[in-house]
């Protein structure tokens, strides 16, 4: 048994079966300890985690600066309401906005950040416009507004009626978008790279033309950067890959190094539209998350992780390209920074269990896409280990 465990995986599973609502399909192991890109289960088995925290652990497990920042902050303030000022919230807002733009609103998750963006877009037009265009295979969250914004029918099943005012557009199809935008459009909302949708990367001119279209109709452009923020793509934010700035940007997942945190950033001129009393988040901007966020920014900068992300992205690309040349079951590779999609011609779901048996944790989305969101500080040796195991598993399949 691992020193961090006080009971076996089986004992934990039995406790869950008795007391926890089974709304997740869980793997039959209990994880108890993590360090960098490795994580251990209760029995002491080590795994190379290529999908740490579903992308939230952008610095891997228990990054030292983040751990220290949380420990120090907890000794002073764990939580106070947003009717007061705190140093940490101001400093984290500055750290994010000076690397992007505008002003920040803090909450706890990507869904909350997107909910705030949707509200801000409609508030900006004072009820005169309501239509928000989103894109097929996108994913924006689980609240009623954000699940409606998610243009995937499987997430709507049994929940109807959905919220009015959302229109869905095919992804990476400018002609379809031009046909949908009109004088009632208050916002176009899109992920720079679709994560849950299968690491779908649009064409080079897509966002520039989308920006021009939004400007033509006076609509706002919202980038959902829940997955692409904090250096995930090799630049601080995904929009910087295309050099097209949105009016509103949302962040979560890795923004505070694995601590629950969501952020909406808006252009300065839009910020006053989120008037006092119109939106709030009780735990949003809490001192622990803010301290963790500041430490995350410092770690990325001081450890040169944007450059390392780009280098290891190239290392993944080189090895996976060779693998794709050998294996006809690989349909396409889609890679940008530490967002990696291996699109197969067969179901990729069995690869998850096969890799787990060999001590590597991966994800499969949309049945055929092996999705990896490795930590920015993954080592070159770990990249090689990952590609070796993935190669062996895919050759078996």
HELIX and SHEET records of a PDB file:
HELIX    1   1 UNK A    9  UNK A   19  1                                  11    
HELIX    2   2 UNK A   52  UNK A   55  5                                   4    
HELIX    3   3 UNK A   64  UNK A   74  1                                  11    
HELIX    4   4 UNK A   87  UNK A   97  1                                  11    
HELIX    5   5 UNK A  110  UNK A  124  1                                  15    
HELIX    6   6 UNK A  144  UNK A  149  1                                   6    
HELIX    7   7 UNK A  153  UNK A  155  5                                   3    
HELIX    8   8 UNK A  174  UNK A  180  1                                   7    
HELIX    9   9 UNK A  206  UNK A  217  1                                  12    
HELIX   10  10 UNK A  239  UNK A  242  1                                   4    
HELIX   11  11 UNK A  253  UNK A  256  5                                   4    
HELIX   12  12 UNK A  268  UNK A  271  1                                   4    
HELIX   13  13 UNK A  287  UNK A  302  1                                  16    
HELIX   14  14 UNK A  305  UNK A  326  1                                  22    
HELIX   15  15 UNK A  349  UNK A  357  1                                   9    
HELIX   16  16 UNK A  380  UNK A  396  1                                  17    
SHEET    1   A 4 UNK A  31  UNK A  35  0                                        
SHEET    2   A 4 UNK A  38  UNK A  41 -1                                        
SHEET    3   A 4 UNK A  46  UNK A  49 -1                                        
SHEET    4   A 4 UNK A 360  UNK A 361  1                                        
SHEET    1   B 7 UNK A 103  UNK A 107  0                                        
SHEET    2   B 7 UNK A 262  UNK A 266 -1                                        
SHEET    3   B 7 UNK A 248  UNK A 251 -1                                        
SHEET    4   B 7 UNK A 220  UNK A 224  1                                        
SHEET    5   B 7 UNK A 185  UNK A 190  1                                        
SHEET    6   B 7 UNK A 131  UNK A 135  1                                        
SHEET    7   B 7 UNK A 166  UNK A 169  1                                        
SHEET    1   C 2 UNK A 193  UNK A 194  0                                        
SHEET    2   C 2 UNK A 200  UNK A 201 -1                                        
SHEET    1   D 4 UNK A 330  UNK A 336  0                                        
SHEET    2   D 4 UNK A 339  UNK A 344 -1                                        
SHEET    3   D 4 UNK A 369  UNK A 372 -1                                        
SHEET    4   D 4 UNK A 363  UNK A 365 -1                                        
END                                                                             
